[in-house]
Structure formats: structure tokens, C-alpha cells
Amino acid sequence: MEISTSILSVKKENAIRTFYDLEVAKTDYFHIDVMDGKFVEQNTMLHMLEYATTIKHISNIPLDVHLMVDKPREQIEDYIDLKPTYITVHYEAFKEEKQLEDTLLYIKQNACRAGISIKPDTSVEKIYPYLEKISLVLVMTVEPGYGGQKLIETTIPKIKKLKTYIEENKLECFIEADGGINLENIEKLNEAGIDIAVVGSAIINSNNMKETIQKMKH
């Protein structure tokens, strides 16, 4: 299992030092939580773009961009030049199937892997038709918008169902989980079948980030 560290809670005055420490601690990705103040209440657009740009200048660790926005196309434009490994859009941000399909294609045409994220209340069956077109499904294990929330336990059976479907249909699609993940519950998610865990506070606020990441990977 890989670890994608959310940098949402990183303080600006400590940012460069924290990014360096996370690289040394062997995070697999930097998770970039892009929020527009509409799809979710918080607005992190300028803040996250600044952090992502800084990371690209000082680190070789790949970016994992999660767009919690109403108009993903505009934000995709902002991140393409930074060459993230993943750009993930929310299923719930699209009113039409074609609009979502066109957006996924646009991400792939710009040399990024496309992902779809779903909120805790969205059933996994809704995204089955798109699994052949994407590289990643991001299952939100809290309501998107804020860090530091408690993991919603009912999202774990969703992950298991999704994993079974992917395996039975021999699809090449990773599962990522995001929200409230810590040392106490990461094993449950691992057993459910996730490939990547998005972890924020539990790493950023720990006394030893390297040790915490190592424990989470094992």
C-alpha cells in the first residue's frame, strides 16, 4: 500500500521544511486538496496551487491532485503544467455523462492519469461504467471539505464491493481512500482492498513522520 500525504493542514511558515521532511520520510505522493468554496465550503485554490508549484521545484515526489470543485476543467488547466501523476475529479460535480467522459479524456490527453472520486453517500455502482476509462477511484471516507474528521465506517464495505468488482472484471484501476485515516484504522482499509491511503493530520501532526509512514505501509 502507498501513502499519499495530504498537505492541507501544513502551515505556510513551515511549508518548505515540511515538504522536505515528508520526502525524507518517504511519502509516495503529495496529495493536493483543491477546493473552490462552492462544491465544498472551504476555498484552497490559490493556497494549494502555490504549494504544488513549490513542491515541483524542490521535490521529485509525484503529485496526486484531488479536485473538489464545481468546474473541474478550469482547475485542470492550472495543474497540467505541473505534470501530476493523478488528477481526480468528483463524480458529483458533473450533470452529464458526456461532460465527465470528456473531462477524463482531457486529463489523459495531457499525460496525467485520470481518477474519479465519490462522496460517502454515492454508491460505487454509479462509477462502474467509467472504470475502464480511469486509473484511480478515490473513495471519500469522510464528507469532503475539511481535514481532521473521523472516518465513516460505512464506507469500508463500499471499498470491499469496489475491489471485488475490479478484480472480477480484471480492470487495471487503483483504489484510494481519503478521510480520517490513522494508525488505528488503516489496517481495516488495507484489508478492504485499498492501494493508496490519503493521510493528513495523522502524519503531519505526528512526532516522527518517517516512523508513522513506515508503520502505515506495514
HULINJO-V956592 format. One record per residue. N is the residue number from 1. RES is the residue in one small letter. D_LAST is the distance of its C-alpha to the last C-alpha in Angstrom with 2 decimals. Layout:
n & res & d_last
N & RES & D_LAST
N & RES & D_LAST
This chain:
n & res & d_last
1 & m & 8.04
2 & e & 9.94
3 & i & 10.93
4 & s & 14.69
5 & t & 15.93
6 & s & 19.15
7 & i & 21.83
8 & l & 24.25
9 & s & 24.40
10 & v & 24.74
11 & k & 28.17
12 & k & 30.58
13 & e & 31.63
14 & n & 28.11
15 & a & 27.02
16 & i & 27.31
17 & r & 25.69
18 & t & 22.73
19 & f & 22.33
20 & y & 22.49
21 & d & 19.94
22 & l & 17.45
23 & e & 18.14
24 & v & 17.60
25 & a & 14.29
26 & k & 13.28
27 & t & 13.34
28 & d & 13.87
29 & y & 16.85
30 & f & 19.28
31 & h & 20.05
32 & i & 23.82
33 & d & 25.19
34 & v & 28.84
35 & m & 31.11
36 & d & 34.88
37 & g & 36.22
38 & k & 37.46
39 & f & 34.70
40 & v & 33.00
41 & e & 34.83
42 & q & 33.15
43 & n & 34.18
44 & t & 31.78
45 & m & 33.32
46 & l & 34.82
47 & h & 32.12
48 & m & 29.27
49 & l & 31.42
50 & e & 32.14
51 & y & 28.48
52 & a & 27.59
53 & t & 30.62
54 & t & 29.72
55 & i & 26.20
56 & k & 27.82
57 & h & 30.10
58 & i & 27.64
59 & s & 24.32
60 & n & 23.20
61 & i & 20.08
62 & p & 21.05
63 & l & 22.32
64 & d & 21.32
65 & v & 24.54
66 & h & 24.91
67 & l & 28.64
68 & m & 29.63
69 & v & 33.28
70 & d & 36.51
71 & k & 37.56
72 & p & 34.57
73 & r & 36.84
74 & e & 37.99
75 & q & 34.52
76 & i & 33.40
77 & e & 36.32
78 & d & 35.03
79 & y & 31.65
80 & i & 32.69
81 & d & 33.84
82 & l & 30.45
83 & k & 29.01
84 & p & 25.79
85 & t & 23.43
86 & y & 23.58
87 & i & 26.38
88 & t & 25.89
89 & v & 28.93
90 & h & 29.43
91 & y & 31.09
92 & e & 33.15
93 & a & 34.68
94 & f & 36.81
95 & k & 39.98
96 & e & 40.61
97 & e & 38.63
98 & k & 40.31
99 & q & 39.39
100 & l & 35.67
101 & e & 36.02
102 & d & 37.98
103 & t & 35.40
104 & l & 32.54
105 & l & 34.85
106 & y & 35.72
107 & i & 32.11
108 & k & 31.69
109 & q & 35.08
110 & n & 33.88
111 & a & 31.07
112 & c & 28.21
113 & r & 25.95
114 & a & 27.12
115 & g & 25.20
116 & i & 26.46
117 & s & 25.25
118 & i & 26.40
119 & k & 27.02
120 & p & 25.99
121 & d & 29.48
122 & t & 29.72
123 & s & 29.25
124 & v & 27.08
125 & e & 30.20
126 & k & 31.84
127 & i & 29.68
128 & y & 29.76
129 & p & 32.79
130 & y & 30.96
131 & l & 27.77
132 & e & 29.49
133 & k & 30.41
134 & i & 27.07
135 & s & 23.70
136 & l & 21.72
137 & v & 22.06
138 & l & 20.98
139 & v & 21.06
140 & m & 22.01
141 & t & 20.56
142 & v & 23.22
143 & e & 26.73
144 & p & 26.65
145 & g & 28.42
146 & y & 26.85
147 & g & 23.67
148 & g & 22.58
149 & q & 23.27
150 & k & 21.79
151 & l & 19.85
152 & i & 22.40
153 & e & 21.18
154 & t & 23.65
155 & t & 21.80
156 & i & 19.04
157 & p & 21.64
158 & k & 22.72
159 & i & 19.38
160 & k & 19.53
161 & k & 23.15
162 & l & 22.48
163 & k & 19.79
164 & t & 22.33
165 & y & 25.09
166 & i & 23.35
167 & e & 22.54
168 & e & 26.02
169 & n & 27.74
170 & k & 25.74
171 & l & 25.17
172 & e & 23.20
173 & c & 21.79
174 & f & 18.36
175 & i & 17.47
176 & e & 16.49
177 & a & 16.50
178 & d & 18.04
179 & g & 19.15
180 & g & 18.24
181 & i & 14.45
182 & n & 12.86
183 & l & 10.38
184 & e & 12.68
185 & n & 12.75
186 & i & 9.80
187 & e & 8.75
188 & k & 12.43
189 & l & 12.40
190 & n & 9.66
191 & e & 11.91
192 & a & 14.90
193 & g & 14.11
194 & i & 13.32
195 & d & 12.56
196 & i & 12.65
197 & a & 12.21
198 & v & 15.07
199 & v & 14.57
200 & g & 17.62
201 & s & 18.76
202 & a & 15.50
203 & i & 14.78
204 & i & 18.48
205 & n & 19.63
206 & s & 17.00
207 & n & 18.42
208 & n & 15.83
209 & m & 14.39
210 & k & 12.55
211 & e & 10.78
212 & t & 10.11
213 & i & 8.75
214 & q & 6.42
215 & k & 5.24
216 & m & 5.44
217 & k & 3.80
218 & h & 0.00
